[in-house]
Amino acid sequence: MRDRVLKQLRGDRALVELLLAARLVGLDTLQVACELTLECGVVMAAVVMNELRRLTAPERPERMSLPE
């Protein structure tokens, strides 16, 4: 993952972003996000960040029924 990101335009900055995100979410979560990105075949830091957001997003509350 690292090698593929570094070959891209501004890959060094993207890699630093990913490492900074890992400080917040943990290395295990970053690893899962990287694995999901590799599975989809589009290896870009932006895709990894998107996967990180999906993995760490709080659950959406159930719909509330409001009286009319």
C-alpha positions in Angstrom: 0.0 0.0 0.0 2.7 2.4 1.0 4.7 1.8 -2.2 1.7 2.3 -4.4 0.6 5.5 -2.6 4.1 7.0 -2.8 4.3 6.5 -6.5 1.3 8.8 -7.0 1.3 12.5 -7.4 1.8 14.0 -3.9 1.9 10.5 -2.5 4.2 11.6 0.3 1.6 14.0 1.7 -1.1 11.4 1.3 0.9 8.9 3.2 1.4 11.4 6.0 -2.3 12.0 6.1 -3.0 8.3 6.5 -0.4 8.0 9.3 -1.9 11.0 11.1 -5.4 9.4 10.7 -4.0 6.2 12.2 -3.1 8.1 15.3 -6.8 8.9 15.8 -8.4 5.6 14.8 -5.6 3.1 15.5 -3.4 1.0 13.3 -5.8 -1.9 13.2 -8.5 0.2 11.7 -6.0 1.6 9.2 -5.0 -1.9 8.2 -8.6 -2.9 7.7 -9.2 0.2 5.5 -6.1 -0.6 3.5 -7.2 -4.2 3.0 -10.6 -3.0 1.8 -9.0 -0.6 -0.6 -6.8 -3.2 -2.0 -9.8 -5.5 -2.5 -11.6 -2.9 -4.5 -8.6 -2.4 -6.8 -8.4 1.4 -6.7 -5.4 2.1 -4.5 -5.4 5.7 -3.6 -5.1 7.5 -0.3 -8.4 9.1 -0.7 -10.1 5.7 -1.0 -8.4 4.6 2.2 -9.6 7.8 4.0 -13.1 7.1 2.8 -12.9 3.6 4.1 -11.6 4.9 7.4 -14.6 7.3 7.7 -17.0 4.4 6.9 -15.4 2.2 9.5 -15.3 4.8 12.3 -18.6 6.6 11.5 -21.1 6.5 14.4 -24.2 4.4 13.9 -27.1 6.3 12.5 -30.1 6.5 14.8 -33.2 4.7 13.9 -36.0 6.8 12.3 -38.2 8.4 14.8 -41.9 8.4 14.5 -43.2 11.9 15.2 -46.9 12.6 15.8 -48.6 14.5 13.1 
